[in-house]
Amino acid sequence: MKILIAEDNRDMRDLLVAQIKNMLEQPTVVTAGNGGAAVEKFKMNGPFDLVITDFMMPVFNGDYVCKSVKELAPNLPVVCNTSEPNKAQGTAPFDFVFNKSNGNDELKEFLKTFCPVEASDE
């Protein structure tokens, strides 16, 4: 599975990568520190199986990332990981919005649904 993560906070980005590598078998994870870099990496390093983006980021936000990805790959799941889920819901066609303040439980549940064979309970 190949996943693109767009997150401006380095600690959160590193945490997401670690969580995904713990939950999935041998994922390929590409990261970007802002929305503009995420869209460029999506175009240059694709195809991806999943995009996880923060909502509030510099250069371009998660709304821009989601809309740009959906223009290029309408059926690709785009997940918003944000500390303000109410702001993100309804702004872009996110497939799922979860609150990063709640730890990784929502991410884990999403991954179990999205890729049940690979997701681990550990």
Jmol script that loads the backbone (N, CA, C; Angstrom):
load data "model"
ATOM      1  N   MET A   1       0.848  -1.172   0.000  1.00  0.00           N
ATOM      2  CA  MET A   1       0.000   0.000   0.000  1.00  0.00           C
ATOM      3  C   MET A   1       0.894   1.236   0.000  1.00  0.00           C
ATOM      4  N   LYS A   2       0.540   2.204  -0.832  1.00  0.00           N
ATOM      5  CA  LYS A   2       1.311   3.445  -0.928  1.00  0.00           C
ATOM      6  C   LYS A   2       0.441   4.605  -0.445  1.00  0.00           C
ATOM      7  N   ILE A   3       0.955   5.331   0.558  1.00  0.00           N
ATOM      8  CA  ILE A   3       0.191   6.384   1.222  1.00  0.00           C
ATOM      9  C   ILE A   3       0.957   7.700   1.162  1.00  0.00           C
ATOM     10  N   LEU A   4       0.253   8.767   0.842  1.00  0.00           N
ATOM     11  CA  LEU A   4       0.808  10.119   0.896  1.00  0.00           C
ATOM     12  C   LEU A   4       0.262  10.796   2.141  1.00  0.00           C
ATOM     13  N   ILE A   5       1.157  11.352   2.959  1.00  0.00           N
ATOM     14  CA  ILE A   5       0.760  12.093   4.159  1.00  0.00           C
ATOM     15  C   ILE A   5       1.176  13.546   3.994  1.00  0.00           C
ATOM     16  N   ALA A   6       0.217  14.468   4.121  1.00  0.00           N
ATOM     17  CA  ALA A   6       0.479  15.902   4.097  1.00  0.00           C
ATOM     18  C   ALA A   6       0.209  16.453   5.490  1.00  0.00           C
ATOM     19  N   GLU A   7       1.261  16.873   6.161  1.00  0.00           N
ATOM     20  CA  GLU A   7       1.147  17.370   7.544  1.00  0.00           C
ATOM     21  C   GLU A   7       2.288  18.338   7.785  1.00  0.00           C
ATOM     22  N   ASP A   8       1.963  19.561   8.210  1.00  0.00           N
ATOM     23  CA  ASP A   8       3.001  20.575   8.411  1.00  0.00           C
ATOM     24  C   ASP A   8       3.749  20.416   9.730  1.00  0.00           C
ATOM     25  N   ASN A   9       3.144  19.773  10.713  1.00  0.00           N
ATOM     26  CA  ASN A   9       3.800  19.584  11.999  1.00  0.00           C
ATOM     27  C   ASN A   9       4.674  18.328  11.932  1.00  0.00           C
ATOM     28  N   ARG A  10       5.983  18.526  12.016  1.00  0.00           N
ATOM     29  CA  ARG A  10       6.925  17.407  11.847  1.00  0.00           C
ATOM     30  C   ARG A  10       6.673  16.277  12.842  1.00  0.00           C
ATOM     31  N   ASP A  11       6.419  16.624  14.103  1.00  0.00           N
ATOM     32  CA  ASP A  11       6.172  15.588  15.115  1.00  0.00           C
ATOM     33  C   ASP A  11       4.930  14.765  14.773  1.00  0.00           C
ATOM     34  N   MET A  12       3.860  15.440  14.356  1.00  0.00           N
ATOM     35  CA  MET A  12       2.626  14.730  13.987  1.00  0.00           C
ATOM     36  C   MET A  12       2.848  13.891  12.735  1.00  0.00           C
ATOM     37  N   ARG A  13       3.591  14.439  11.784  1.00  0.00           N
ATOM     38  CA  ARG A  13       3.893  13.702  10.554  1.00  0.00           C
ATOM     39  C   ARG A  13       4.665  12.419  10.880  1.00  0.00           C
ATOM     40  N   ASP A  14       5.693  12.548  11.728  1.00  0.00           N
ATOM     41  CA  ASP A  14       6.493  11.384  12.122  1.00  0.00           C
ATOM     42  C   ASP A  14       5.646  10.368  12.885  1.00  0.00           C
ATOM     43  N   LEU A  15       4.734  10.852  13.732  1.00  0.00           N
ATOM     44  CA  LEU A  15       3.849   9.969  14.486  1.00  0.00           C
ATOM     45  C   LEU A  15       2.927   9.197  13.547  1.00  0.00           C
ATOM     46  N   LEU A  16       2.350   9.881  12.563  1.00  0.00           N
ATOM     47  CA  LEU A  16       1.475   9.209  11.596  1.00  0.00           C
ATOM     48  C   LEU A  16       2.226   8.132  10.822  1.00  0.00           C
ATOM     49  N   VAL A  17       3.431   8.470  10.382  1.00  0.00           N
ATOM     50  CA  VAL A  17       4.233   7.488   9.648  1.00  0.00           C
ATOM     51  C   VAL A  17       4.488   6.266  10.523  1.00  0.00           C
ATOM     52  N   ALA A  18       4.883   6.485  11.766  1.00  0.00           N
ATOM     53  CA  ALA A  18       5.157   5.377  12.684  1.00  0.00           C
ATOM     54  C   ALA A  18       3.900   4.539  12.923  1.00  0.00           C
ATOM     55  N   GLN A  19       2.753   5.192  13.116  1.00  0.00           N
ATOM     56  CA  GLN A  19       1.506   4.471  13.352  1.00  0.00           C
ATOM     57  C   GLN A  19       1.121   3.626  12.143  1.00  0.00           C
ATOM     58  N   ILE A  20       1.251   4.198  10.970  1.00  0.00           N
ATOM     59  CA  ILE A  20       0.892   3.464   9.747  1.00  0.00           C
ATOM     60  C   ILE A  20       1.828   2.279   9.540  1.00  0.00           C
ATOM     61  N   LYS A  21       3.108   2.482   9.786  1.00  0.00           N
ATOM     62  CA  LYS A  21       4.057   1.378   9.631  1.00  0.00           C
ATOM     63  C   LYS A  21       3.820   0.287  10.661  1.00  0.00           C
ATOM     64  N   ASN A  22       3.267   0.656  11.807  1.00  0.00           N
ATOM     65  CA  ASN A  22       2.923  -0.320  12.838  1.00  0.00           C
ATOM     66  C   ASN A  22       1.628  -1.066  12.508  1.00  0.00           C
ATOM     67  N   MET A  23       0.719  -0.406  11.801  1.00  0.00           N
ATOM     68  CA  MET A  23      -0.592  -0.979  11.515  1.00  0.00           C
ATOM     69  C   MET A  23      -0.646  -1.788  10.226  1.00  0.00           C
ATOM     70  N   LEU A  24       0.192  -1.451   9.261  1.00  0.00           N
ATOM     71  CA  LEU A  24       0.139  -2.098   7.951  1.00  0.00           C
ATOM     72  C   LEU A  24       1.429  -2.855   7.664  1.00  0.00           C
ATOM     73  N   GLU A  25       1.333  -3.861   6.827  1.00  0.00           N
ATOM     74  CA  GLU A  25       2.513  -4.620   6.433  1.00  0.00           C
ATOM     75  C   GLU A  25       3.227  -3.908   5.293  1.00  0.00           C
ATOM     76  N   GLN A  26       4.427  -3.463   5.534  1.00  0.00           N
ATOM     77  CA  GLN A  26       5.320  -2.861   4.548  1.00  0.00           C
ATOM     78  C   GLN A  26       4.676  -1.774   3.684  1.00  0.00           C
ATOM     79  N   PRO A  27       4.096  -0.772   4.296  1.00  0.00           N
ATOM     80  CA  PRO A  27       3.542   0.320   3.483  1.00  0.00           C
ATOM     81  C   PRO A  27       4.677   1.190   2.925  1.00  0.00           C
ATOM     82  N   THR A  28       4.397   1.823   1.815  1.00  0.00           N
ATOM     83  CA  THR A  28       5.285   2.858   1.285  1.00  0.00           C
ATOM     84  C   THR A  28       4.642   4.177   1.665  1.00  0.00           C
ATOM     85  N   VAL A  29       5.361   5.010   2.422  1.00  0.00           N
ATOM     86  CA  VAL A  29       4.799   6.269   2.890  1.00  0.00           C
ATOM     87  C   VAL A  29       5.641   7.421   2.346  1.00  0.00           C
ATOM     88  N   VAL A  30       4.970   8.350   1.672  1.00  0.00           N
ATOM     89  CA  VAL A  30       5.591   9.560   1.151  1.00  0.00           C
ATOM     90  C   VAL A  30       5.010  10.712   1.951  1.00  0.00           C
ATOM     91  N   THR A  31       5.866  11.646   2.396  1.00  0.00           N
ATOM     92  CA  THR A  31       5.372  12.752   3.221  1.00  0.00           C
ATOM     93  C   THR A  31       5.628  14.102   2.560  1.00  0.00           C
ATOM     94  N   ALA A  32       4.795  15.060   2.960  1.00  0.00           N
ATOM     95  CA  ALA A  32       4.934  16.445   2.509  1.00  0.00           C
ATOM     96  C   ALA A  32       4.605  17.359   3.677  1.00  0.00           C
ATOM     97  N   GLY A  33       5.313  18.485   3.766  1.00  0.00           N
ATOM     98  CA  GLY A  33       5.148  19.413   4.867  1.00  0.00           C
ATOM     99  C   GLY A  33       4.148  20.521   4.634  1.00  0.00           C
ATOM    100  N   ASN A  34       3.556  20.576   3.430  1.00  0.00           N
ATOM    101  CA  ASN A  34       2.511  21.564   3.153  1.00  0.00           C
ATOM    102  C   ASN A  34       1.669  21.081   1.976  1.00  0.00           C
ATOM    103  N   GLY A  35       0.565  21.751   1.732  1.00  0.00           N
ATOM    104  CA  GLY A  35      -0.359  21.327   0.693  1.00  0.00           C
ATOM    105  C   GLY A  35       0.206  21.398  -0.708  1.00  0.00           C
ATOM    106  N   GLY A  36       0.996  22.428  -0.993  1.00  0.00           N
ATOM    107  CA  GLY A  36       1.591  22.553  -2.320  1.00  0.00           C
ATOM    108  C   GLY A  36       2.550  21.414  -2.613  1.00  0.00           C
ATOM    109  N   ALA A  37       3.396  21.096  -1.641  1.00  0.00           N
ATOM    110  CA  ALA A  37       4.339  19.987  -1.798  1.00  0.00           C
ATOM    111  C   ALA A  37       3.593  18.664  -1.929  1.00  0.00           C
ATOM    112  N   ALA A  38       2.491  18.513  -1.218  1.00  0.00           N
ATOM    113  CA  ALA A  38       1.710  17.277  -1.282  1.00  0.00           C
ATOM    114  C   ALA A  38       1.161  17.047  -2.690  1.00  0.00           C
ATOM    115  N   VAL A  39       0.613  18.079  -3.285  1.00  0.00           N
ATOM    116  CA  VAL A  39       0.047  17.934  -4.632  1.00  0.00           C
ATOM    117  C   VAL A  39       1.159  17.619  -5.630  1.00  0.00           C
ATOM    118  N   GLU A  40       2.300  18.268  -5.498  1.00  0.00           N
ATOM    119  CA  GLU A  40       3.446  17.980  -6.378  1.00  0.00           C
ATOM    120  C   GLU A  40       3.907  16.536  -6.209  1.00  0.00           C
ATOM    121  N   LYS A  41       4.032  16.082  -4.970  1.00  0.00           N
ATOM    122  CA  LYS A  41       4.463  14.702  -4.723  1.00  0.00           C
ATOM    123  C   LYS A  41       3.421  13.708  -5.229  1.00  0.00           C
ATOM    124  N   PHE A  42       2.155  14.067  -5.116  1.00  0.00           N
ATOM    125  CA  PHE A  42       1.107  13.202  -5.645  1.00  0.00           C
ATOM    126  C   PHE A  42       1.284  13.022  -7.154  1.00  0.00           C
ATOM    127  N   LYS A  43       1.547  14.110  -7.841  1.00  0.00           N
ATOM    128  CA  LYS A  43       1.717  14.054  -9.299  1.00  0.00           C
ATOM    129  C   LYS A  43       2.995  13.322  -9.694  1.00  0.00           C
ATOM    130  N   MET A  44       4.063  13.529  -8.947  1.00  0.00           N
ATOM    131  CA  MET A  44       5.378  12.999  -9.323  1.00  0.00           C
ATOM    132  C   MET A  44       5.630  11.573  -8.824  1.00  0.00           C
ATOM    133  N   ASN A  45       5.031  11.179  -7.717  1.00  0.00           N
ATOM    134  CA  ASN A  45       5.357   9.905  -7.078  1.00  0.00           C
ATOM    135  C   ASN A  45       4.213   8.900  -7.068  1.00  0.00           C
ATOM    136  N   GLY A  46       3.124   9.214  -7.753  1.00  0.00           N
ATOM    137  CA  GLY A  46       1.978   8.322  -7.743  1.00  0.00           C
ATOM    138  C   GLY A  46       2.222   7.081  -8.577  1.00  0.00           C
ATOM    139  N   PRO A  47       1.271   6.183  -8.609  1.00  0.00           N
ATOM    140  CA  PRO A  47      -0.039   6.297  -7.976  1.00  0.00           C
ATOM    141  C   PRO A  47       0.000   5.950  -6.491  1.00  0.00           C
ATOM    142  N   PHE A  48      -0.983   6.469  -5.771  1.00  0.00           N
ATOM    143  CA  PHE A  48      -1.137   6.218  -4.345  1.00  0.00           C
ATOM    144  C   PHE A  48      -2.429   5.452  -4.107  1.00  0.00           C
ATOM    145  N   ASP A  49      -2.478   4.776  -2.979  1.00  0.00           N
ATOM    146  CA  ASP A  49      -3.686   4.061  -2.579  1.00  0.00           C
ATOM    147  C   ASP A  49      -4.533   4.865  -1.603  1.00  0.00           C
ATOM    148  N   LEU A  50      -3.908   5.845  -0.945  1.00  0.00           N
ATOM    149  CA  LEU A  50      -4.581   6.624   0.090  1.00  0.00           C
ATOM    150  C   LEU A  50      -3.814   7.918   0.304  1.00  0.00           C
ATOM    151  N   VAL A  51      -4.557   9.004   0.557  1.00  0.00           N
ATOM    152  CA  VAL A  51      -3.954  10.288   0.935  1.00  0.00           C
ATOM    153  C   VAL A  51      -4.526  10.679   2.290  1.00  0.00           C
ATOM    154  N   ILE A  52      -3.626  11.029   3.211  1.00  0.00           N
ATOM    155  CA  ILE A  52      -4.019  11.553   4.527  1.00  0.00           C
ATOM    156  C   ILE A  52      -3.468  12.962   4.615  1.00  0.00           C
ATOM    157  N   THR A  53      -4.335  13.926   4.854  1.00  0.00           N
ATOM    158  CA  THR A  53      -3.898  15.315   4.892  1.00  0.00           C
ATOM    159  C   THR A  53      -4.413  16.043   6.128  1.00  0.00           C
ATOM    160  N   ASP A  54      -3.567  16.905   6.646  1.00  0.00           N
ATOM    161  CA  ASP A  54      -4.003  17.844   7.675  1.00  0.00           C
ATOM    162  C   ASP A  54      -4.920  18.846   6.988  1.00  0.00           C
ATOM    163  N   PHE A  55      -5.702  19.569   7.750  1.00  0.00           N
ATOM    164  CA  PHE A  55      -6.575  20.572   7.141  1.00  0.00           C
ATOM    165  C   PHE A  55      -5.895  21.935   7.082  1.00  0.00           C
ATOM    166  N   MET A  56      -5.355  22.391   8.199  1.00  0.00           N
ATOM    167  CA  MET A  56      -4.746  23.726   8.241  1.00  0.00           C
ATOM    168  C   MET A  56      -3.233  23.598   8.085  1.00  0.00           C
ATOM    169  N   MET A  57      -2.742  24.010   6.895  1.00  0.00           N
ATOM    170  CA  MET A  57      -1.311  23.943   6.582  1.00  0.00           C
ATOM    171  C   MET A  57      -0.912  25.192   5.815  1.00  0.00           C
ATOM    172  N   PRO A  58       0.380  25.478   5.808  1.00  0.00           N
ATOM    173  CA  PRO A  58       0.855  26.606   5.011  1.00  0.00           C
ATOM    174  C   PRO A  58       0.859  26.275   3.515  1.00  0.00           C
ATOM    175  N   VAL A  59       1.035  27.278   2.715  1.00  0.00           N
ATOM    176  CA  VAL A  59       1.072  27.237   1.247  1.00  0.00           C
ATOM    177  C   VAL A  59      -0.317  26.913   0.709  1.00  0.00           C
ATOM    178  N   PHE A  60      -0.770  25.685   0.844  1.00  0.00           N
ATOM    179  CA  PHE A  60      -2.144  25.314   0.516  1.00  0.00           C
ATOM    180  C   PHE A  60      -2.643  24.379   1.600  1.00  0.00           C
ATOM    181  N   ASN A  61      -3.935  24.494   1.926  1.00  0.00           N
ATOM    182  CA  ASN A  61      -4.481  23.681   3.020  1.00  0.00           C
ATOM    183  C   ASN A  61      -5.001  22.329   2.524  1.00  0.00           C
ATOM    184  N   GLY A  62      -5.547  21.553   3.444  1.00  0.00           N
ATOM    185  CA  GLY A  62      -6.055  20.233   3.118  1.00  0.00           C
ATOM    186  C   GLY A  62      -7.219  20.249   2.146  1.00  0.00           C
ATOM    187  N   ASP A  63      -7.999  21.305   2.160  1.00  0.00           N
ATOM    188  CA  ASP A  63      -9.088  21.478   1.211  1.00  0.00           C
ATOM    189  C   ASP A  63      -8.535  21.461  -0.213  1.00  0.00           C
ATOM    190  N   TYR A  64      -7.458  22.220  -0.428  1.00  0.00           N
ATOM    191  CA  TYR A  64      -6.804  22.275  -1.735  1.00  0.00           C
ATOM    192  C   TYR A  64      -6.234  20.906  -2.115  1.00  0.00           C
ATOM    193  N   VAL A  65      -5.597  20.248  -1.159  1.00  0.00           N
ATOM    194  CA  VAL A  65      -5.026  18.924  -1.422  1.00  0.00           C
ATOM    195  C   VAL A  65      -6.127  17.965  -1.861  1.00  0.00           C
ATOM    196  N   CYS A  66      -7.205  17.920  -1.112  1.00  0.00           N
ATOM    197  CA  CYS A  66      -8.303  17.005  -1.415  1.00  0.00           C
ATOM    198  C   CYS A  66      -8.892  17.283  -2.805  1.00  0.00           C
ATOM    199  N   LYS A  67      -9.212  18.525  -3.073  1.00  0.00           N
ATOM    200  CA  LYS A  67      -9.816  18.868  -4.367  1.00  0.00           C
ATOM    201  C   LYS A  67      -8.862  18.568  -5.517  1.00  0.00           C
ATOM    202  N   SER A  68      -7.569  18.852  -5.335  1.00  0.00           N
ATOM    203  CA  SER A  68      -6.578  18.581  -6.384  1.00  0.00           C
ATOM    204  C   SER A  68      -6.446  17.091  -6.646  1.00  0.00           C
ATOM    205  N   VAL A  69      -6.385  16.309  -5.577  1.00  0.00           N
ATOM    206  CA  VAL A  69      -6.269  14.852  -5.721  1.00  0.00           C
ATOM    207  C   VAL A  69      -7.519  14.292  -6.389  1.00  0.00           C
ATOM    208  N   LYS A  70      -8.684  14.742  -5.959  1.00  0.00           N
ATOM    209  CA  LYS A  70      -9.938  14.229  -6.513  1.00  0.00           C
ATOM    210  C   LYS A  70     -10.097  14.583  -7.996  1.00  0.00           C
ATOM    211  N   GLU A  71      -9.518  15.709  -8.435  1.00  0.00           N
ATOM    212  CA  GLU A  71      -9.546  16.051  -9.860  1.00  0.00           C
ATOM    213  C   GLU A  71      -8.730  15.047 -10.670  1.00  0.00           C
ATOM    214  N   LEU A  72      -7.626  14.603 -10.108  1.00  0.00           N
ATOM    215  CA  LEU A  72      -6.728  13.681 -10.801  1.00  0.00           C
ATOM    216  C   LEU A  72      -7.120  12.221 -10.618  1.00  0.00           C
ATOM    217  N   ALA A  73      -7.670  11.889  -9.465  1.00  0.00           N
ATOM    218  CA  ALA A  73      -8.037  10.503  -9.134  1.00  0.00           C
ATOM    219  C   ALA A  73      -9.324  10.520  -8.318  1.00  0.00           C
ATOM    220  N   PRO A  74     -10.470  10.654  -8.984  1.00  0.00           N
ATOM    221  CA  PRO A  74     -11.745  10.852  -8.273  1.00  0.00           C
ATOM    222  C   PRO A  74     -12.114   9.767  -7.270  1.00  0.00           C
ATOM    223  N   ASN A  75     -11.662   8.551  -7.474  1.00  0.00           N
ATOM    224  CA  ASN A  75     -12.044   7.449  -6.593  1.00  0.00           C
ATOM    225  C   ASN A  75     -11.037   7.160  -5.499  1.00  0.00           C
ATOM    226  N   LEU A  76      -9.950   7.903  -5.455  1.00  0.00           N
ATOM    227  CA  LEU A  76      -8.920   7.675  -4.444  1.00  0.00           C
ATOM    228  C   LEU A  76      -9.388   8.205  -3.091  1.00  0.00           C
ATOM    229  N   PRO A  77      -9.291   7.409  -2.039  1.00  0.00           N
ATOM    230  CA  PRO A  77      -9.697   7.898  -0.716  1.00  0.00           C
ATOM    231  C   PRO A  77      -8.759   9.002  -0.209  1.00  0.00           C
ATOM    232  N   VAL A  78      -9.363  10.098   0.236  1.00  0.00           N
ATOM    233  CA  VAL A  78      -8.623  11.206   0.843  1.00  0.00           C
ATOM    234  C   VAL A  78      -9.198  11.412   2.239  1.00  0.00           C
ATOM    235  N   VAL A  79      -8.326  11.292   3.230  1.00  0.00           N
ATOM    236  CA  VAL A  79      -8.718  11.379   4.627  1.00  0.00           C
ATOM    237  C   VAL A  79      -8.146  12.663   5.220  1.00  0.00           C
ATOM    238  N   CYS A  80      -8.946  13.365   5.989  1.00  0.00           N
ATOM    239  CA  CYS A  80      -8.491  14.572   6.660  1.00  0.00           C
ATOM    240  C   CYS A  80      -8.211  14.270   8.126  1.00  0.00           C
ATOM    241  N   ASN A  81      -7.007  14.553   8.548  1.00  0.00           N
ATOM    242  CA  ASN A  81      -6.564  14.369   9.934  1.00  0.00           C
ATOM    243  C   ASN A  81      -6.382  15.766  10.512  1.00  0.00           C
ATOM    244  N   THR A  82      -7.283  16.191  11.372  1.00  0.00           N
ATOM    245  CA  THR A  82      -7.252  17.579  11.818  1.00  0.00           C
ATOM    246  C   THR A  82      -7.634  17.717  13.287  1.00  0.00           C
ATOM    247  N   SER A  83      -7.155  18.775  13.894  1.00  0.00           N
ATOM    248  CA  SER A  83      -7.559  19.061  15.266  1.00  0.00           C
ATOM    249  C   SER A  83      -8.878  19.840  15.300  1.00  0.00           C
ATOM    250  N   GLU A  84      -9.354  20.252  14.122  1.00  0.00           N
ATOM    251  CA  GLU A  84     -10.618  20.983  14.022  1.00  0.00           C
ATOM    252  C   GLU A  84     -11.526  20.335  12.976  1.00  0.00           C
ATOM    253  N   PRO A  85     -12.062  19.159  13.279  1.00  0.00           N
ATOM    254  CA  PRO A  85     -12.858  18.437  12.284  1.00  0.00           C
ATOM    255  C   PRO A  85     -14.106  19.184  11.820  1.00  0.00           C
ATOM    256  N   ASN A  86     -14.683  20.019  12.667  1.00  0.00           N
ATOM    257  CA  ASN A  86     -15.876  20.767  12.260  1.00  0.00           C
ATOM    258  C   ASN A  86     -15.584  21.732  11.129  1.00  0.00           C
ATOM    259  N   LYS A  87     -14.373  22.288  11.089  1.00  0.00           N
ATOM    260  CA  LYS A  87     -14.000  23.198  10.004  1.00  0.00           C
ATOM    261  C   LYS A  87     -13.801  22.441   8.699  1.00  0.00           C
ATOM    262  N   ALA A  88     -13.306  21.214   8.775  1.00  0.00           N
ATOM    263  CA  ALA A  88     -12.984  20.448   7.582  1.00  0.00           C
ATOM    264  C   ALA A  88     -14.213  19.805   6.939  1.00  0.00           C
ATOM    265  N   GLN A  89     -15.171  19.404   7.744  1.00  0.00           N
ATOM    266  CA  GLN A  89     -16.337  18.710   7.207  1.00  0.00           C
ATOM    267  C   GLN A  89     -17.161  19.636   6.334  1.00  0.00           C
ATOM    268  N   GLY A  90     -17.439  19.163   5.142  1.00  0.00           N
ATOM    269  CA  GLY A  90     -18.261  19.934   4.217  1.00  0.00           C
ATOM    270  C   GLY A  90     -17.495  20.894   3.337  1.00  0.00           C
ATOM    271  N   THR A  91     -16.193  21.077   3.570  1.00  0.00           N
ATOM    272  CA  THR A  91     -15.434  22.012   2.739  1.00  0.00           C
ATOM    273  C   THR A  91     -14.877  21.366   1.488  1.00  0.00           C
ATOM    274  N   ALA A  92     -14.577  20.099   1.551  1.00  0.00           N
ATOM    275  CA  ALA A  92     -14.008  19.362   0.426  1.00  0.00           C
ATOM    276  C   ALA A  92     -14.568  17.943   0.467  1.00  0.00           C
ATOM    277  N   PRO A  93     -14.432  17.226  -0.629  1.00  0.00           N
ATOM    278  CA  PRO A  93     -15.001  15.863  -0.666  1.00  0.00           C
ATOM    279  C   PRO A  93     -14.130  14.816   0.035  1.00  0.00           C
ATOM    280  N   PHE A  94     -13.800  15.078   1.310  1.00  0.00           N
ATOM    281  CA  PHE A  94     -13.030  14.103   2.078  1.00  0.00           C
ATOM    282  C   PHE A  94     -13.849  12.830   2.235  1.00  0.00           C
ATOM    283  N   ASP A  95     -13.181  11.690   2.177  1.00  0.00           N
ATOM    284  CA  ASP A  95     -13.866  10.422   2.387  1.00  0.00           C
ATOM    285  C   ASP A  95     -14.060  10.135   3.869  1.00  0.00           C
ATOM    286  N   PHE A  96     -13.209  10.734   4.670  1.00  0.00           N
ATOM    287  CA  PHE A  96     -13.303  10.542   6.120  1.00  0.00           C
ATOM    288  C   PHE A  96     -12.566  11.688   6.792  1.00  0.00           C
ATOM    289  N   VAL A  97     -13.115  12.200   7.879  1.00  0.00           N
ATOM    290  CA  VAL A  97     -12.458  13.250   8.666  1.00  0.00           C
ATOM    291  C   VAL A  97     -12.311  12.717  10.077  1.00  0.00           C
ATOM    292  N   PHE A  98     -11.072  12.725  10.586  1.00  0.00           N
ATOM    293  CA  PHE A  98     -10.909  12.307  11.970  1.00  0.00           C
ATOM    294  C   PHE A  98     -10.125  13.333  12.757  1.00  0.00           C
ATOM    295  N   ASN A  99     -10.376  13.309  14.047  1.00  0.00           N
ATOM    296  CA  ASN A  99      -9.810  14.292  14.965  1.00  0.00           C
ATOM    297  C   ASN A  99      -8.478  13.779  15.496  1.00  0.00           C
ATOM    298  N   LYS A 100      -7.395  14.432  15.103  1.00  0.00           N
ATOM    299  CA  LYS A 100      -6.074  13.963  15.533  1.00  0.00           C
ATOM    300  C   LYS A 100      -5.870  14.091  17.033  1.00  0.00           C
ATOM    301  N   SER A 101      -6.708  14.874  17.698  1.00  0.00           N
ATOM    302  CA  SER A 101      -6.623  15.011  19.152  1.00  0.00           C
ATOM    303  C   SER A 101      -7.059  13.743  19.878  1.00  0.00           C
ATOM    304  N   ASN A 102      -7.759  12.852  19.167  1.00  0.00           N
ATOM    305  CA  ASN A 102      -8.257  11.622  19.772  1.00  0.00           C
ATOM    306  C   ASN A 102      -7.256  10.469  19.689  1.00  0.00           C
ATOM    307  N   GLY A 103      -6.036  10.730  19.339  1.00  0.00           N
ATOM    308  CA  GLY A 103      -5.050   9.660  19.201  1.00  0.00           C
ATOM    309  C   GLY A 103      -5.239   8.936  17.884  1.00  0.00           C
ATOM    310  N   ASN A 104      -4.831   7.683  17.830  1.00  0.00           N
ATOM    311  CA  ASN A 104      -4.876   6.979  16.556  1.00  0.00           C
ATOM    312  C   ASN A 104      -6.051   6.019  16.420  1.00  0.00           C
ATOM    313  N   ASP A 105      -6.995   6.031  17.344  1.00  0.00           N
ATOM    314  CA  ASP A 105      -8.116   5.094  17.283  1.00  0.00           C
ATOM    315  C   ASP A 105      -8.940   5.245  16.010  1.00  0.00           C
ATOM    316  N   GLU A 106      -9.242   6.467  15.624  1.00  0.00           N
ATOM    317  CA  GLU A 106     -10.040   6.686  14.411  1.00  0.00           C
ATOM    318  C   GLU A 106      -9.261   6.268  13.169  1.00  0.00           C
ATOM    319  N   LEU A 107      -7.975   6.587  13.126  1.00  0.00           N
ATOM    320  CA  LEU A 107      -7.134   6.167  12.010  1.00  0.00           C
ATOM    321  C   LEU A 107      -7.096   4.645  11.918  1.00  0.00           C
ATOM    322  N   LYS A 108      -6.925   3.996  13.043  1.00  0.00           N
ATOM    323  CA  LYS A 108      -6.862   2.538  13.077  1.00  0.00           C
ATOM    324  C   LYS A 108      -8.173   1.933  12.559  1.00  0.00           C
ATOM    325  N   GLU A 109      -9.305   2.480  13.000  1.00  0.00           N
ATOM    326  CA  GLU A 109     -10.596   1.971  12.538  1.00  0.00           C
ATOM    327  C   GLU A 109     -10.776   2.181  11.042  1.00  0.00           C
ATOM    328  N   PHE A 110     -10.357   3.355  10.560  1.00  0.00           N
ATOM    329  CA  PHE A 110     -10.458   3.619   9.121  1.00  0.00           C
ATOM    330  C   PHE A 110      -9.601   2.626   8.336  1.00  0.00           C
ATOM    331  N   LEU A 111      -8.373   2.412   8.776  1.00  0.00           N
ATOM    332  CA  LEU A 111      -7.482   1.497   8.065  1.00  0.00           C
ATOM    333  C   LEU A 111      -8.017   0.062   8.096  1.00  0.00           C
ATOM    334  N   LYS A 112      -8.650  -0.325   9.183  1.00  0.00           N
ATOM    335  CA  LYS A 112      -9.254  -1.666   9.245  1.00  0.00           C
ATOM    336  C   LYS A 112     -10.353  -1.801   8.197  1.00  0.00           C
ATOM    337  N   THR A 113     -11.115  -0.742   7.999  1.00  0.00           N
ATOM    338  CA  THR A 113     -12.185  -0.765   7.000  1.00  0.00           C
ATOM    339  C   THR A 113     -11.618  -0.686   5.597  1.00  0.00           C
ATOM    340  N   PHE A 114     -10.643   0.191   5.420  1.00  0.00           N
ATOM    341  CA  PHE A 114     -10.086   0.435   4.089  1.00  0.00           C
ATOM    342  C   PHE A 114      -9.232  -0.732   3.607  1.00  0.00           C
ATOM    343  N   CYS A 115      -8.447  -1.309   4.470  1.00  0.00           N
ATOM    344  CA  CYS A 115      -7.556  -2.409   4.096  1.00  0.00           C
ATOM    345  C   CYS A 115      -7.565  -3.467   5.181  1.00  0.00           C
ATOM    346  N   PRO A 116      -8.676  -4.185   5.335  1.00  0.00           N
ATOM    347  CA  PRO A 116      -8.837  -5.107   6.455  1.00  0.00           C
ATOM    348  C   PRO A 116      -7.807  -6.230   6.516  1.00  0.00           C
ATOM    349  N   VAL A 117      -7.249  -6.636   5.399  1.00  0.00           N
ATOM    350  CA  VAL A 117      -6.267  -7.715   5.409  1.00  0.00           C
ATOM    351  C   VAL A 117      -4.958  -7.259   6.037  1.00  0.00           C
ATOM    352  N   GLU A 118      -4.595  -6.007   5.779  1.00  0.00           N
ATOM    353  CA  GLU A 118      -3.305  -5.506   6.254  1.00  0.00           C
ATOM    354  C   GLU A 118      -3.345  -4.916   7.648  1.00  0.00           C
ATOM    355  N   ALA A 119      -4.457  -4.322   8.057  1.00  0.00           N
ATOM    356  CA  ALA A 119      -4.514  -3.594   9.323  1.00  0.00           C
ATOM    357  C   ALA A 119      -4.338  -4.536  10.502  1.00  0.00           C
ATOM    358  N   SER A 120      -3.556  -4.073  11.446  1.00  0.00           N
ATOM    359  CA  SER A 120      -3.245  -4.879  12.627  1.00  0.00           C
ATOM    360  C   SER A 120      -3.850  -4.254  13.866  1.00  0.00           C
ATOM    361  N   ASP A 121      -4.216  -5.070  14.833  1.00  0.00           N
ATOM    362  CA  ASP A 121      -4.758  -4.569  16.096  1.00  0.00           C
ATOM    363  C   ASP A 121      -3.666  -4.199  17.087  1.00  0.00           C
ATOM    364  N   GLU A 122      -2.437  -4.458  16.778  1.00  0.00           N
ATOM    365  CA  GLU A 122      -1.338  -4.230  17.731  1.00  0.00           C
ATOM    366  C   GLU A 122      -1.140  -2.764  18.015  1.00  0.00           C
TER     367      GLU A 122
END
end "model"
wireframe off; spacefill off
backbone 0.3
color backbone group
